[in-house]
Amino acid sequence: MDLKEVMAINLRRARHDKKLTQEELAERAGLSARYVGAIERATVSASVTVLGHIADALGMEPGDLLRKPN
């Protein structure tokens, strides 16, 4: 599993845990909903800056989005 896939899985799980739609998360992070969807599908790689914005919007540490799920 590559890092894009790890981030996709963790992002989707964290977003669902917070009961946020992709649109709501995108608005909080200052991103487009289409881009958030592409990250969740692992079709694009998020920059470290975007990773930070998403983590802030979810109230979590950026590293948590990059940890391999058990």
N, C-alpha and C positions, 0 to 999 in steps of 0.2 A: 504494500500500500504506500503510495507516495504522499508527500506532504499536502498536496492539494486535496487529496481524498480524505486525509485525516482532518484537515480544517473543515472540509465540507460536512463531514459527519458530526464533528463537534459543534459547528455553527448551527446546523439544523436542530440538533438536540437542545442546545442552549436557548435557541429562539423559541422552540416549542415549550420548554420548561417555563419561560417567561410569558408564554401565551401571546406572543407577538406574531403578526403577519410579516411577510417579507417587506411589504410596503411600510409598515410601522417601524421596523428596524432600519430600513433604508432612510427614512425621514430622520430618525434619531441620530444616525451616523453620518448624515449629509451625503448620501449616495443615492443612486437610482435603484429602484426595485429590480430592474432588469439585471443590473450588475450584482446585486445581492443574490439573485436567483442563479446567475452564472457561477458565482463562487460556491453556492450550495450544490450545484451539479458538478463541480470540479472541472468546469470547462475553461476557467481562467484562473490565473494565479494572482492572489491579492498581494499588493506591496506591503511592506512593513507599516507604512503610514496608514493604509486602509485597514490593516489588521488592528492597529491601535484604535482607530475610530470605531470599528465594530465592537471591539472588547469594551471600550468606554460605554458605548450604547447599551451593552448587555450587562454592565456593572461587574466585569470580570477582568482577570489579568490576561494579557495577550498570549502568554505562554500556555494558558489553559486550552486555547483553541488549537494548539499544535501538539498536544500530548496524544499519543496513540491510545485509542480506547482499549479497554481490557477485553 
